[in-house]
Amino acid sequence: MLSATRDWSALPLDVLVSIFTNVGAVDVLTGTSLVCHSWLEAAKVPDLWRSVDMANHNVEKVDEDDLRALAKVAVDRSKGQLEVFLGKLFVTDGLLMYIADRYSLISVLDLIFSLSLISCHDVTNKGFSYLIAKSPLLENLSLELCPRIGGRGIYEATGKACPQLKRFRLHRELFRFSFNYPRRYQEERGLEVMHELRSLSLIGTTVSNSGLEAILDSCPHLETLFLRDCYLVVPDSALRAKCARLKT
């Protein structure tokens, strides 16, 4: 006796959306949504695109131009409900500007709460600041190995544009200096305007004792501080006293 075959296309829409949430944005856009009509309809539900993670997948399988096109589709499908965006390698100024402009056209709310960019060498201060200026509710920001984003002014502008920023991670490439990149001299002093920070992670930066102490004084809610490869920081008694109030 043969067992009945399950018709996966007949699953309720909310069940499909719940499943697709765990599949990943790239896989949904390039495979899952192409299976059948009901799966395509589920892949268009805006709730599915509140969080768009395009950093945790095998980028070698998809061309960078295609990834940018897929990211635009994901943003369009969110219908102004995008809350989280993670991008790795393929992100450009143009894509960030597209996200900001589409957001303004579709939504009367500013819902981007979390932004993470990893090894995005084609993103500059221009594209980054364009998006940040339209994301006043941003709470989480991670810039990892993005050498063309930086400088004291850009971080001051970020702190002022995003007054609710609570978690900031900045990961620099050690000893990478070039006229093509923003000047790093005292750039971490721009973090002093991020008064609502709860968590700060600095890796490979040029922050010094005086700069770190100024940040600690300006961010009274800071609870967690992570430093790695910040060789201008020398833990003396004054700095240890400043850090005594931190939880971690």
Secondary structure per residue as TSV (DSSP state, phi and psi in degrees):
chain	resnum	aa	ss	phi	psi
A	1	M	-	360.0	125.2
A	2	L	-	-81.3	139.4
A	3	S	-	-77.7	150.2
A	4	A	-	-65.1	139.7
A	5	T	-	-88.0	130.6
A	6	R	-	-75.3	133.9
A	7	D	-	-94.5	95.6
A	8	W	G	-65.9	-23.4
A	9	S	G	-72.2	-15.6
A	10	A	G	-90.6	1.6
A	11	L	S	-63.2	145.3
A	12	P	-	-57.4	150.4
A	13	L	H	-57.6	-43.8
A	14	D	H	-65.5	-31.9
A	15	V	H	-69.1	-43.9
A	16	L	H	-60.7	-43.8
A	17	V	H	-60.7	-42.7
A	18	S	H	-61.4	-41.1
A	19	I	H	-66.9	-45.4
A	20	F	H	-63.0	-28.2
A	21	T	H	-59.1	-30.3
A	22	N	T	-93.8	-1.4
A	23	V	T	-84.1	-39.6
A	24	G	-	110.8	140.4
A	25	A	H	-58.2	-47.2
A	26	V	H	-63.8	-44.4
A	27	D	H	-66.8	-36.2
A	28	V	H	-64.4	-44.3
A	29	L	H	-72.3	-31.8
A	30	T	H	-100.0	-12.1
A	31	G	T	-141.7	-60.5
A	32	T	G	-56.0	-45.4
A	33	S	G	-70.6	-10.1
A	34	L	G	-95.8	-1.1
A	35	V	S	-66.8	-49.9
A	36	C	-	-159.4	173.8
A	37	H	H	-63.0	-43.5
A	38	S	H	-66.0	-34.9
A	39	W	H	-71.2	-34.3
A	40	L	H	-65.4	-41.3
A	41	E	H	-63.4	-39.6
A	42	A	H	-64.7	-35.8
A	43	A	H	-73.4	-8.7
A	44	K	T	-99.6	-3.6
A	45	V	-	-66.3	123.4
A	46	P	G	-55.6	-34.9
A	47	D	G	-58.3	-30.2
A	48	L	G	-65.3	-24.0
A	49	W	G	-107.5	20.6
A	50	R	S	-63.8	-35.3
A	51	S	E	-121.4	120.6
A	52	V	E	-116.8	101.9
A	53	D	E	-101.7	104.3
A	54	M	E	-117.4	30.3
A	55	A	S	-111.7	-28.7
A	56	N	S	-102.9	70.1
A	57	H	S	-157.9	169.9
A	58	N	-	-81.5	95.2
A	59	V	G	-67.1	-17.3
A	60	E	G	-67.9	-20.3
A	61	K	G	-82.1	-14.3
A	62	V	S	-130.7	132.6
A	63	D	-	-63.6	146.5
A	64	E	H	-62.2	-37.5
A	65	D	H	-61.3	-40.7
A	66	D	H	-66.4	-38.5
A	67	L	H	-63.6	-39.6
A	68	R	H	-64.3	-40.0
A	69	A	H	-64.7	-40.8
A	70	L	H	-65.3	-38.5
A	71	A	H	-62.5	-39.1
A	72	K	H	-64.9	-39.1
A	73	V	H	-62.4	-43.4
A	74	A	H	-62.1	-42.7
A	75	V	H	-64.0	-42.7
A	76	D	H	-62.0	-41.4
A	77	R	H	-69.9	-22.1
A	78	S	H	-69.4	-19.1
A	79	K	T	53.3	41.2
A	80	G	T	82.6	9.4
A	81	Q	-	-103.6	9.3
A	82	L	-	-60.9	124.9
A	83	E	-	-114.2	-31.7
A	84	V	E	-133.7	131.3
A	85	F	E	-134.7	126.1
A	86	L	E	-123.0	125.8
A	87	G	E	-134.0	145.7
A	88	K	E	-135.3	125.7
A	89	L	S	72.2	-51.5
A	90	F	S	-84.2	-12.4
A	91	V	-	-69.5	139.9
A	92	T	B	-129.7	170.7
A	93	D	H	-55.8	-43.2
A	94	G	H	-59.4	-39.4
A	95	L	H	-67.8	-43.2
A	96	L	H	-63.1	-38.3
A	97	M	H	-67.5	-37.0
A	98	Y	H	-61.9	-45.9
A	99	I	H	-58.1	-47.2
A	100	A	H	-63.3	-43.7
A	101	D	H	-70.3	-42.5
A	102	R	H	-62.9	-37.3
A	103	Y	H	-60.6	-46.0
A	104	S	H	-65.3	-34.5
A	105	L	H	-74.3	-36.5
A	106	I	H	-90.4	-40.0
A	107	S	-	-116.5	143.2
A	108	V	S	-92.4	-3.1
A	109	L	S	-109.2	159.1
A	110	D	-	-111.4	102.3
A	111	L	-	-110.7	-1.4
A	112	I	-	-70.3	111.0
A	113	F	-	-100.2	-24.9
A	114	S	E	-142.4	131.2
A	115	L	E	-134.2	127.7
A	116	S	E	-133.3	124.3
A	117	L	E	-122.4	128.7
A	118	I	E	-125.1	122.4
A	119	S	S	51.5	42.5
A	120	C	-	-96.3	84.2
A	121	H	T	-74.6	-11.6
A	122	D	B	-99.4	8.8
A	123	V	-	-100.6	127.6
A	124	T	-	-113.8	177.4
A	125	N	H	-57.2	-31.1
A	126	K	H	-62.3	-53.6
A	127	G	H	-69.6	-40.0
A	128	F	H	-62.3	-48.8
A	129	S	H	-67.3	-29.4
A	130	Y	H	-62.9	-44.3
A	131	L	H	-71.9	-43.0
A	132	I	H	-60.1	-38.2
A	133	A	T	-62.2	-21.9
A	134	K	T	-107.0	18.0
A	135	S	-	-128.9	60.3
A	136	P	T	-66.4	-16.1
A	137	L	T	-95.9	8.8
A	138	L	-	-58.5	128.7
A	139	E	-	-114.0	-30.2
A	140	N	E	-124.2	127.9
A	141	L	E	-136.9	128.3
A	142	S	E	-131.4	122.1
A	143	L	E	-120.3	105.5
A	144	E	E	-118.2	113.8
A	145	L	S	56.7	48.0
A	146	C	-	-115.7	83.4
A	147	P	T	-65.7	-19.7
A	148	R	T	-95.4	5.8
A	149	I	S	-107.7	125.7
A	150	G	-	157.6	-174.3
A	151	G	-	103.2	148.1
A	152	R	H	-55.6	-43.0
A	153	G	H	-62.4	-38.7
A	154	I	H	-69.1	-33.7
A	155	Y	H	-76.0	-35.1
A	156	E	H	-63.0	-42.7
A	157	A	H	-64.8	-37.4
A	158	T	H	-64.7	-45.6
A	159	G	H	-61.2	-37.9
A	160	K	H	-75.7	-37.3
A	161	A	H	-74.6	-26.6
A	162	C	-	-123.9	73.6
A	163	P	T	-67.1	-12.1
A	164	Q	T	-99.6	11.2
A	165	L	-	-61.5	123.0
A	166	K	-	-114.9	-25.4
A	167	R	E	-134.3	126.1
A	168	F	E	-134.8	129.1
A	169	R	E	-123.7	125.3
A	170	L	E	-125.8	116.2
A	171	H	E	-119.1	113.9
A	172	R	-	-101.3	157.0
A	173	E	-	-85.0	126.4
A	174	L	T	-60.2	134.3
A	175	F	T	58.9	26.5
A	176	R	-	-99.9	101.7
A	177	F	-	-121.2	139.1
A	178	S	-	-161.0	152.4
A	179	F	T	-66.8	-15.3
A	180	N	T	-81.8	-10.1
A	181	Y	S	-110.3	154.8
A	182	P	-	-60.5	148.0
A	183	R	-	-65.7	136.8
A	184	R	-	-97.6	-5.8
A	185	Y	T	-57.9	115.9
A	186	Q	T	54.2	27.7
A	187	E	G	-64.8	-29.0
A	188	E	G	-66.7	-15.7
A	189	R	G	-64.1	-19.5
A	190	G	G	-66.4	-18.8
A	191	L	G	-72.8	-11.8
A	192	E	G	-64.6	-19.4
A	193	V	G	-89.2	-1.9
A	194	M	-	-87.5	69.4
A	195	H	T	-68.3	-19.4
A	196	E	T	-96.2	8.0
A	197	L	-	-58.3	134.2
A	198	R	S	-107.3	-28.3
A	199	S	E	-138.5	132.3
A	200	L	E	-134.2	128.0
A	201	S	E	-124.9	122.7
A	202	L	E	-123.9	122.4
A	203	I	E	-129.3	123.2
A	204	G	S	68.9	26.8
A	205	T	-	-97.3	173.3
A	206	T	-	-98.8	19.2
A	207	V	-	-62.5	141.4
A	208	S	-	-113.9	178.5
A	209	N	H	-57.1	-48.2
A	210	S	H	-64.3	-40.2
A	211	G	H	-65.7	-41.2
A	212	L	H	-67.4	-39.5
A	213	E	H	-63.9	-38.6
A	214	A	H	-65.0	-39.3
A	215	I	H	-63.5	-45.0
A	216	L	H	-61.4	-39.0
A	217	D	H	-68.3	-32.6
A	218	S	H	-88.6	-12.7
A	219	C	-	-120.1	78.5
A	220	P	T	-66.5	-18.2
A	221	H	T	-94.2	0.9
A	222	L	-	-62.2	128.7
A	223	E	-	-114.2	-32.2
A	224	T	E	-127.9	130.3
A	225	L	E	-129.5	125.1
A	226	F	E	-123.1	124.1
A	227	L	E	-125.2	135.9
A	228	R	E	-148.8	136.1
A	229	D	S	57.0	35.2
A	230	C	-	-106.5	83.5
A	231	Y	T	-77.8	-5.7
A	232	L	T	-88.8	-4.4
A	233	V	-	-90.9	122.4
A	234	V	-	-118.9	110.7
A	235	P	-	-68.3	95.9
A	236	D	-	-104.1	-176.9
A	237	S	H	-63.7	-37.2
A	238	A	H	-65.3	-43.6
A	239	L	H	-68.6	-40.0
A	240	R	H	-61.5	-36.8
A	241	A	H	-65.5	-38.3
A	242	K	H	-64.8	-36.4
A	243	C	H	-83.5	-5.8
A	244	A	T	-61.8	-29.1
A	245	R	T	-79.0	-13.5
A	246	L	-	-71.4	148.1
A	247	K	-	-77.7	-37.8
A	248	T	-	-136.0	360.0
